[in-house]
């Protein structure tokens, strides 16, 4: 009997770390998944139930009225706004990847006097908040004829995403052994050709990470569009959702807002799931 008790105590002690691990993981899973559940359930409620106070825990009747209301106004419909967001996000991601790849390779391989100072000066722009330069930026875009333009918005997003992309790509190239590049140069490749055909394929995780972070940041950005874009037809998703969910006397249509958020996060989740292994690899190589 005493032996059985000791064996039971030993088994409990051995299982406690595993049980504690599962308890912590389950708690974190609930912590992150519950807001998503509230978001989805709120979007599937009828407009009346979505506006009820206190809110119901789950929809008593499934309804797609909130999703139908997203495209009620042709001027600021969800489809046209999603197209604007897609064009702006893809354009900024492409421009950021190209510029940060070329600049990151230069800082990692083509050292020159003052290169470190210039690199850290570029990183120092992280400390400049966008709101601090919105007035001169607005005047500059207005003088260039790019104010109220999606092209101007792409230029603004690229400018503010470039420092972090430069940081990632410079570290990604620095992690690639120089012997690969030297072998390509010996075989007759030029510097640019060696970078594109030999070094860049090894640094693909850094490229994808830069593109993903830029795309997500531009896809969810609100303030720049609100200030720099005045035509409703050119609004991106965050601003359009703000307009569509606004009611009389400052009220908010929570059902429409949550339905719009569901539509907004779907592309981000799909893209992340498809490219997550490259994303994690890019962050690790960019340490």
N, C-alpha and C positions, 0 to 999 in steps of 0.2 A: 504493500500500500504506500509506504514511504517512497519507494522507488518510482512508482507511478506519479506521485505528486511532484517529485523532483523533475521527472521527464516533462510533465505538464508545464511546470514553471520555466524550464529551459526552452520548450517550444514557444511559449508566450514571449519570452525575451527575444528569441530569434525572429519572431514574426512582427514584433513591435516596429522596428525600423521600416520594414516593408509597408506595414499598415499606416505608419506616419507619412511615408512618402505618398501613398495613394490618397491619404486624406488631404495633404497639401495640394496635390495635383488636381483633385476633384474640386477643392475650394476655389482654386484659380480658374478652373474651367467654368464653374458656375459664375464666378465674378465677371468673366469676359463674355460669356454666352448670354447671360440674363439681359443685358441691354439690347443685344441683337434680337432676342425674343420679344422684348417690349416694342422694339422698332417694327418688326414684322407684324405682330398682332395689332398694333395701332393702325398700321396701313391697311389692314384687312377688315377693320370695323366700318360700320356705316357712318356717314358724316355726323349724325346725331350722337351715336355712341362714342365716337372719337372725341367729341367736345364735352362729354359728360364729366361732371365733377362730383365726387371723386371718380377717377378713371377705373374702369373695370379691368380685372386681371387678364381676361381673355375675351375674344370677340364672341358675343352671343349669336351673331349671325354673320357669316362671311359676305363681304361686299367688295366689289371692284370699283365702286364709285369714285374713290379717292384717286385711283390710277387713271380713270377716264377724265377726271377734272384736270389732270396735268397738261393735256393737250387741248384744253377748251378754247384758248385764245390763240389764233394763228400767229399773232405777232410775237408771242413769247412762249410758244408751245415747247413741250419737252423734247420733241424730235429735233427741231431746228436748233435749240440750245445745246443739245447733246452733240450735234454736228459741229457747232462752233467750238465747244470744249475739246472735241476730238482733234479738230484742225490745229487749234492753238497748242494743245498738249503735245501732239506728235511733232509739230514744227519746232517747238522749243526743245523737246527731247533730242531731235535729230541735230539741231544746231549746237546744243550743249555737248553732245557726244563727239561731234566732229572737232569742235574747237578745243574741248578739254583733252581729247586724245592727242591732237597735234602738240598742244602746249605741254601736256603731261609728259609726253615722250621727250620733248626738248629739255624740260627741267630734270628728267631722270637720266638722260644719256648725254645730251649736248651741253655740258657744263661750260659756263663762261663767267667772267668777273662780275660779281654782283648778282648771280643767278639766285642764290639763297635769299638775298635781301628782297629781290623782286617777287620770289615765290611767297615769302611771308607777308609781303605787302598786299599781294592778291588775297591771301587768306584773311588779312585784317579787315577786308570789306565785309566779313561776316558780322562785324560789330556795328555796322551801319544799318539801322532799321529802315525798312522801306518807307515807313510813314514820314521819316525825317527828310526825305528827298523827293516827296511826291510833288511839291510845287514846282521846283526847277525841272523835274522830269516831265511834268505836264507841259510846261512852257517849251521845253526842247522838242517834244513830240509835235506840239502845235506848229512850231517853226519849220519842222521837217515835213509837215503834212501827214503825219502818222497818228495824230490824235483821233480818237474814235475809229480806229482801224485795228483789225485783227492782226495785221502784220506788225504794227507797232506794239501790240500786246505780246507777240512772240519775241520781239527784240527786248522788251522789258524783262520778261520771264527768263530769257537766255542770260541776260546780264546778271541777274540775281542768283541764278542756279550755277553759273559757271565756276565760281570759286570752289564750291564743294566738289563739283565734277573734276576740277583740276587736281584737287587734293587726292581723290580716289584714283585717278588715272596715273598720276605721278608715282604713287605708292605701288600701284599694280605693275607698272613698267619696271620700277626699281626691284621688285621681287623676281623678275625674270632673269635667269642667268645670262651674263654677258657673252658666254661662250656660244650660245645659239646665234646671236647677232654677229659675232666675229666670224663664225663659220660661213654665214651667208655673205658677209663682205668679202671674204677670201674667195668665195665661188663667183664673185663678180657682181653681186647685187649692190645697188646704191643704198644710201641711208634710208630714203623713203621707201624703196622697194623692200628692203630688209624689215622695216617696221611693219609694212602692210602684210607681207607674206610669211614672216617668221615670228616676229615678236607679238603682233596683234592677236593672232589666234590663241596664243597662250594667255593673253590678258583679256579674253572674252568675258569672264565673270565680272571684271571691273567695268567693262563697257556696258553690260546689261544692267548692272547695279546703278550706274550713272543714269542710264535711260529710264529705269524704273522710278528712281527717286525724283527725277525731274518731271516725269509724266504725272506721278501722283501729286506732287506739289502744285503743278499747273492745273490739274484737273479739279482740285479742291480750292483753288485760290479765289478769294472773294473781293478783297479790298481794291486791288488794282483795276479790276473790271468795273467796279462800282464808280471809280473816279475817272477812269480814262475812256470808258465807253458810254455814249449817250443814246445811241439808237437801240431800241428794244430788240430789233431783229438780230443784233450782234451780241446780245447777252449770252454769257456762258451759263452752265447749269446752276452754280450756287446763287447767282444773282436772280436768275429766272425763278428758282424755287422760293426765294425771298419775296418776290413780287406775287407769285401765284398763291402763296400761303397767307398773304396779308389780307386782313378783312377791314371792316369799318372800325373807326376809333381805335386803331392800333391792335385789334384782335388778331389772333393767329389761328388759322385752320390747321390744327395739328395733324389731322388725317392726311391732308394733301401734302403737308411738309414731310411726314414720315414716309409716305409713298414715294415722294421724290428722292428722299435719301436712299431708299431701297434701290431705286433705279440707278442712282449715282454710284453706289458701292459695288454693284454687280460687275462692271468691267474691271474694276480694280482687283476684286477677289479672283476673278478668272485669270487675269494676267499674272497675278502673284503666284497662284497655284501652278501655272504652267512653267514659270521661270524661277521658282523659289530656290532650286539647288544652285543656280548661277548667282542669285541674289546673295545667298549666304556665303558662297565662295568669294564673291567680290568684296563683301564686307571684311572677311577674314584676311584677304590679300591686301586690303587697304589699311591695315593696322599700322 
